[in-house]
């Protein structure tokens, strides 16, 4: 059985995290921003699992369970808000949303 070194997994996690971070900073579509946030959360989850396995401690895996629960709630609430905004404004572009500025 092939063993993957922890530094390889952590390098993959940091790459995925920064791809998500760049997506949050550069994109204007709210749905793409929410997907980028989910990508960042999944990178953090994989990091927690890697350190949990490396240190033989279950705390990281329990944290992942709670993060996945919060991410699911965030996705449901965020998607509901996006649908409500689209129904009123007919756009999901962050530049066109001026409700919070006034």
Beta strands, then each sheet from edge to edge (+ up, - down):
end
